[in-house]
Amino acid sequence: MLMAKKSAVLLSFFTVLTIWTGLLEAHPLGDTSDASKLNSDYSLPDLINARKVPSNWQTGEQASLEEGRIVLTSKQNSKGSLWLKQGFDLKDSFTMEWTFRSVGYSGQTDGGISFWFVQDSNVPRDKQLYNGPVNYDGLQLLVDNNGPLGPTLRGQLNDGQKPVDKTKIYEQSFASCLMGYQDSSVPSTVRVTYDLEDSNLLKVQVDNKVCFQTRKIRFPTGSYRIGVTAQNGALNNNAESFEIFKMELFNGVIEDSLIPNVNAMGQPKLITKYIDQKTGKEKLIEKTAFDADKDKMSNYELYKKLDRVEGKILANDINALETKLNDIIKVQQELLSFMTTITKHLSSKQPTNDEKGISTDDAIAEDKENFKDFLSINQKLEKVLVEQEKYRETAKRHGQDGPQVDEIARKLMIWLLPLIFIMLIMAYYTFRIRQEITKTKLL
């Protein structure tokens, strides 16, 4: 009976140990990998094996699931949307990734695709802004090819107090970057990272390249709606198809979000052509997007442009550069203070006696002894210069008064050439006489 109880206890222990080991393998303690941060409740599952749109997502207009992707605009002048049904409770940092592509058209269009992160109270009742809400409280990322700089990704913010004017949306963008996305068989991935622990850092990346980042934006805690809307517009009667392949939401900052700004996205630039009226020559000058289009402008227009430039600079984080610059200034100030202290210490003392009975002259002498190498640099340099000047004068004097090297060589050659000629003749006759003596002995 006792053995049976022991066997049962051991069996229970091994059963619990096996279950605990399996749980540790599935969810290791302290696991900080990206896979452990994935929030599947707010992400799209694998659409390749899906037969219908997941139940926690809602499609609108012409959006449909086709062959492992959600097609938002399937024909000309069409619209489509995809929204999470439940709100996302923002309490901590998060990372959101959208993988999409545009096929079937390339060129200017009044359509586009928008990614939304807006307050849950702003349920998209109207659909006037790229099939999304024209009045919202939150963030909109717009990808389109209708702006003055071509295909771009732009960040828009609104507080819900007034609707967004679509005709002025490019002027109200707080940041942007160039993005070639149209008619590409390769999908693009837009990543949005919001890091509360890093001073509310908002970073937007495209295919692991930084588009823009800023610490000037703070999202209030609360419930937010996540979605994407698109329309291909009526311009040129195009059939641009916007397609969603993947959407993933992570609870925290993932490893790819920490990629530095080494490979940043291209920023807008303008090329202006100038034609000389007299000669007719053409000249191309590169300008930024904020340069004046006219030679003359009012102060009000100039202030507006400066304000936009300031906003663009703030949108692209320069905290690191500012910190380094402040450190350099601090080091320079410390060096200046140190040199000022040394100067005062060596030159401003009067010959008096201190409390210990040591005269100030003796202290100055001691200081000069400690700094003698430093103070004697100038004297040593002066001595070197004087010695160089002496050598130069000596060489010049010998060159003028003494015998010249060329003259001596010329005189030597006059005496040596006849002597060499005589010696050669004597060597020749000596050789002939020896040959004659040798022949006589042989005979």
C-alpha positions in Angstrom: 0.0 0.0 0.0 2.8 2.3 0.9 4.7 1.6 -2.3 1.5 2.3 -4.3 1.2 5.8 -2.7 4.9 6.5 -3.4 4.5 5.5 -7.0 1.4 7.8 -7.3 3.3 10.7 -5.8 6.3 10.2 -8.1 4.0 9.9 -11.1 2.2 13.1 -10.2 5.5 14.9 -9.7 6.9 13.8 -13.1 3.6 14.8 -14.7 3.7 18.3 -13.2 7.4 18.6 -14.2 6.7 17.6 -17.8 3.9 20.1 -18.1 6.0 22.9 -16.6 8.9 22.0 -18.9 6.6 22.2 -21.9 5.3 25.6 -20.7 8.8 26.9 -20.3 9.7 25.8 -23.8 6.6 27.5 -25.3 6.9 30.6 -23.1 10.4 31.0 -21.7 10.8 33.2 -18.6 12.1 36.6 -19.5 11.6 36.1 -23.2 12.0 39.4 -24.9 12.0 38.3 -28.5 9.9 39.9 -31.2 7.7 36.8 -31.4 6.8 37.0 -27.7 5.7 40.7 -28.2 3.3 39.9 -31.1 -0.3 40.7 -30.2 -2.3 38.2 -32.3 -5.6 39.7 -31.2 -4.8 43.0 -33.1 -2.9 41.4 -36.0 -4.0 39.9 -39.3 -3.4 36.1 -39.4 -1.8 34.2 -42.2 -4.0 35.3 -45.2 -2.6 32.7 -47.5 -4.5 29.9 -45.8 -7.5 32.1 -44.9 -10.8 31.6 -46.6 -12.5 34.7 -45.3 -11.6 38.0 -43.5 -11.0 37.3 -39.8 -13.9 38.0 -37.5 -12.2 40.7 -35.5 -11.7 42.8 -38.7 -14.3 44.7 -40.7 -14.0 45.4 -44.5 -15.9 48.1 -46.3 -16.8 49.2 -49.8 -15.1 47.1 -52.6 -12.5 45.5 -50.2 -12.3 41.6 -50.5 -10.0 38.7 -49.7 -8.4 37.3 -52.8 -5.6 34.8 -53.0 -3.8 35.6 -49.7 -4.3 39.3 -49.7 -7.0 41.9 -49.1 -7.6 44.0 -52.2 -8.9 47.4 -51.3 -9.4 48.8 -54.8 -10.2 46.2 -57.4 -11.4 48.3 -60.3 -11.5 51.8 -61.7 -12.7 54.6 -59.4 -13.2 52.2 -56.4 -12.7 52.4 -52.7 -11.9 50.0 -49.9 -11.3 49.9 -46.1 -10.1 47.6 -43.4 -10.7 48.4 -39.7 -10.2 46.5 -36.4 -13.5 46.1 -34.7 -12.2 46.4 -31.1 -10.2 49.4 -29.9 -6.6 49.2 -28.9 -5.9 50.3 -25.3 -2.8 52.5 -25.4 -0.9 52.2 -22.1 2.7 51.4 -23.2 5.0 51.4 -26.2 3.9 49.6 -29.3 5.1 48.8 -32.8 2.7 48.5 -35.8 3.7 47.1 -39.3 1.7 47.3 -42.5 2.8 45.3 -45.6 1.1 46.5 -48.8 1.7 47.2 -52.5 0.2 49.1 -55.4 -0.1 47.5 -58.8 -1.8 48.3 -62.1 -0.9 51.9 -62.5 2.0 54.4 -62.3 1.8 58.1 -62.5 0.0 61.1 -60.9 -3.4 60.3 -59.3 -5.8 61.9 -56.9 -6.1 58.6 -55.0 -3.9 57.1 -52.3 -3.8 54.8 -49.3 -3.9 55.9 -45.7 -3.0 54.2 -42.4 -4.9 55.3 -39.4 -4.3 55.4 -35.6 -7.1 57.5 -34.2 -9.1 57.8 -31.0 -11.8 55.2 -30.7 -14.4 57.9 -30.3 -13.6 59.0 -33.9 -15.3 56.1 -35.6 -15.0 56.8 -39.4 -18.6 58.1 -40.0 -17.5 60.2 -43.0 -15.3 58.9 -45.7 -14.2 62.0 -47.5 -10.4 61.8 -46.9 -9.0 59.0 -49.0 -12.0 57.0 -47.9 -11.2 57.8 -44.3 -12.5 60.2 -41.7 -12.0 63.9 -42.5 -12.4 64.8 -38.9 -10.3 62.6 -36.5 -8.1 62.8 -33.4 -4.8 61.0 -34.0 -2.3 60.1 -36.7 -2.7 59.5 -40.4 0.0 58.2 -42.7 -0.8 59.1 -46.3 0.9 57.4 -49.3 0.0 59.0 -52.6 1.4 60.6 -55.8 -0.6 63.8 -56.1 1.6 66.2 -54.2 4.1 68.8 -55.7 7.0 66.4 -55.0 5.8 63.2 -56.5 5.2 59.9 -54.6 5.6 60.5 -50.9 4.7 59.2 -47.5 3.4 62.0 -45.2 2.5 62.3 -41.6 -0.7 64.2 -40.7 -2.0 65.0 -37.2 -5.4 66.3 -36.2 -7.0 67.0 -32.8 -10.6 66.5 -33.9 -11.5 70.1 -33.5 -12.0 70.8 -37.2 -12.1 68.7 -40.4 -9.0 68.4 -42.5 -9.0 70.3 -45.8 -7.9 67.8 -48.5 -6.7 70.6 -50.8 -4.2 71.8 -48.1 -3.2 68.4 -46.7 0.4 68.7 -48.2 1.0 72.0 -46.5 -0.2 70.7 -43.1 2.1 67.6 -43.1 4.5 67.6 -40.1 7.0 65.3 -41.9 7.5 63.4 -45.1 9.9 61.4 -47.3 10.0 60.3 -50.9 8.7 56.8 -51.5 8.4 55.0 -54.8 5.6 52.5 -54.4 3.5 52.4 -57.5 3.2 49.4 -59.9 5.7 47.3 -57.9 5.4 43.5 -57.6 7.5 43.7 -54.4 5.5 44.8 -51.3 6.6 47.6 -49.0 6.5 47.5 -45.2 5.6 50.7 -43.2 6.6 50.4 -39.5 5.3 52.8 -36.9 7.0 52.7 -33.5 5.9 54.7 -30.4 8.3 54.4 -27.5 7.2 55.9 -24.3 10.4 55.1 -22.5 12.5 57.0 -25.1 10.8 60.4 -24.5 7.8 59.6 -26.6 9.8 58.7 -29.7 7.6 58.4 -32.8 9.5 56.7 -35.6 8.2 55.8 -39.1 10.3 53.4 -41.2 9.8 52.1 -44.7 11.6 48.7 -45.5 13.9 49.3 -42.5 14.8 52.8 -43.6 13.9 55.8 -41.5 11.4 58.0 -43.1 11.1 60.5 -40.1 11.1 60.5 -36.4 10.2 63.0 -33.7 9.8 63.4 -29.9 7.4 66.3 -30.2 4.2 64.1 -30.4 2.5 62.5 -27.5 -0.5 60.3 -27.8 -2.9 60.4 -24.8 -3.7 57.1 -23.1 -7.0 55.6 -24.1 -8.6 53.5 -26.8 -7.6 53.8 -30.4 -8.9 52.5 -33.7 -6.5 51.0 -36.2 -7.3 50.7 -39.9 -6.4 51.4 -43.5 -8.4 53.0 -46.3 -7.7 53.5 -50.0 -9.2 54.9 -53.2 -7.7 55.0 -56.6 -9.5 58.2 -57.6 -11.0 59.3 -60.9 -7.9 61.0 -62.4 -6.9 59.3 -65.7 -9.5 56.6 -65.0 -6.8 54.4 -63.5 -7.3 51.0 -62.0 -4.6 51.2 -59.4 -5.0 48.3 -57.0 -4.0 48.8 -53.3 -3.4 45.4 -51.6 -2.8 44.5 -47.9 -0.6 41.4 -47.3 0.1 41.6 -43.5 -0.6 43.7 -40.4 1.1 43.0 -37.1 0.9 44.8 -33.8 3.6 44.3 -31.1 3.4 45.2 -27.4 6.6 47.1 -27.2 9.6 48.1 -29.4 10.9 45.4 -31.6 14.5 44.9 -32.7 14.1 46.3 -36.2 12.7 49.5 -34.7 16.2 50.2 -33.2 17.9 50.4 -36.6 19.8 53.8 -36.6 19.3 56.5 -39.2 22.2 55.2 -41.4 19.9 54.4 -44.4 17.4 57.2 -44.2 14.7 57.7 -46.9 15.3 60.4 -49.5 14.0 63.9 -48.7 12.3 66.2 -51.2 14.4 68.4 -53.4 13.6 70.7 -56.3 15.5 71.6 -59.4 14.9 75.1 -60.7 15.9 76.0 -64.3 17.2 79.6 -64.9 17.5 81.0 -68.4 19.7 84.0 -69.0 17.7 86.5 -71.1 20.8 87.9 -72.7 22.7 84.8 -73.7 19.9 82.2 -73.6 22.0 79.8 -71.5 20.2 77.5 -69.2 21.3 76.8 -65.6 19.9 74.2 -63.2 20.0 75.0 -59.4 19.0 72.5 -56.7 16.7 73.9 -54.2 14.9 72.5 -51.1 11.2 72.3 -50.9 11.2 75.4 -48.7 13.0 77.8 -51.0 11.0 80.7 -52.4 9.3 80.2 -55.7 9.5 83.9 -56.4 12.3 86.4 -56.1 10.1 88.8 -54.2 7.9 87.9 -51.2 6.3 89.6 -48.3 7.5 89.3 -44.7 4.4 87.3 -43.8 5.2 84.7 -46.5 8.8 84.5 -45.3 7.6 83.9 -41.7 5.3 81.2 -42.8 8.1 79.4 -44.7 10.4 79.7 -41.7 7.7 78.3 -39.5 7.4 75.3 -41.8 11.1 74.8 -41.9 11.2 74.8 -38.1 8.5 72.2 -38.1 10.4 70.0 -40.5 13.6 70.2 -38.4 11.7 69.3 -35.3 10.1 66.4 -37.0 13.5 65.0 -37.8 15.1 64.3 -34.5 18.3 66.3 -33.8 18.7 65.7 -30.1 21.9 63.6 -30.6 23.5 66.3 -32.6 22.5 69.0 -30.2 23.9 67.0 -27.3 27.3 66.5 -29.0 27.5 70.3 -29.8 26.7 71.2 -26.2 29.5 68.8 -25.0 32.0 70.4 -27.3 31.0 73.9 -26.1 31.4 72.7 -22.5 34.9 71.3 -23.1 35.9 74.5 -24.8 34.7 76.5 -21.8 36.6 74.3 -19.4 39.8 74.7 -21.4 39.4 78.5 -21.5 38.8 78.5 -17.7 41.9 76.4 -17.1 44.1 78.6 -19.2 42.7 81.7 -17.5 43.5 80.2 -14.1 47.1 79.4 -15.1 47.6 82.9 -16.4 46.3 84.5 -13.3 48.3 82.1 -11.1 51.6 82.9 -12.7 51.4 86.6 -13.4 49.0 88.3 -11.0 50.8 87.7 -7.6 52.5 90.4 -5.7 55.7 89.8 -3.6 54.1 89.2 -0.1 54.5 86.6 2.6 51.8 84.1 3.2 50.7 82.6 6.5 53.3 79.8 6.4 56.1 82.2 6.0 56.8 81.3 2.4 57.2 84.4 0.2 55.1 84.8 -2.9 58.3 85.2 -5.0 59.4 81.8 -3.9 55.9 80.4 -4.8 56.1 82.0 -8.2 59.6 80.6 -8.6 58.3 77.2 -7.7 55.4 77.5 -10.2 57.8 78.6 -12.9 60.0 75.6 -12.1 56.9 73.3 -12.4 55.9 74.9 -15.7 59.5 75.6 -17.0 59.0 73.2 -20.0 55.8 74.9 -20.9 57.2 78.4 -20.5 60.5 77.7 -22.3 58.9 76.6 -25.6 59.0 80.1 -27.0 62.6 80.6 -25.9 63.6 77.3 -27.5 61.9 78.3 -30.7 63.6 81.6 -30.8 67.1 79.9 -30.3 66.3 77.5 -33.2 65.4 80.4 -35.4 68.6 82.3 -34.5 70.8 79.2 -35.2 69.1 78.7 -38.6 69.7 82.3 -39.5 73.4 81.9 -38.6 73.8 78.8 -40.7 72.1 80.6 -43.6 74.5 83.6 -43.4 77.5 81.3 -43.1 76.5 79.3 -46.2 75.8 82.5 -48.1 79.2 84.0 -47.1 81.1 80.9 -48.1 79.3 80.9 -51.4 80.3 84.4 -52.2 83.9 84.8 -50.8 85.4 81.3 -50.9 86.5 79.3 -53.9 83.7 78.0 -55.9 83.3 74.2 -56.3 82.9 74.4 -60.1 86.1 76.5 -60.5 88.2 74.0 -58.5 86.8 71.1 -60.5 87.6 72.9 -63.8 91.3 73.5 -62.8 91.7 69.9 -61.7 90.5 68.6 -65.0 93.0 70.8 -66.9 95.9 69.2 -65.0 94.6 65.7 -64.8 93.7 65.1 -68.5 97.2 65.4 -69.9 98.6 63.1 -67.1 95.9 60.5 -67.9 96.8 60.6 -71.6 100.5 60.1 -70.9 99.9 57.2 -68.6 97.7 55.5 -71.2 100.5 55.8 -73.9 103.1 54.4 -71.4 100.8 51.5 -70.6 100.4 50.7 -74.3 104.1 50.7 -75.1 104.8 48.6 -72.0 102.3 46.0 -73.2 104.0 45.9 -76.7 107.5 45.5 -75.3 106.4 42.6 -73.1 104.9 40.9 -76.1 108.1 41.3 -78.1 110.3 39.9 -75.3 108.0 36.9 -75.1 108.3 36.2 -78.8 112.1 36.4 -78.6 112.4 33.8 -75.8 110.2 31.4 -77.8 112.5 31.6 -80.8 
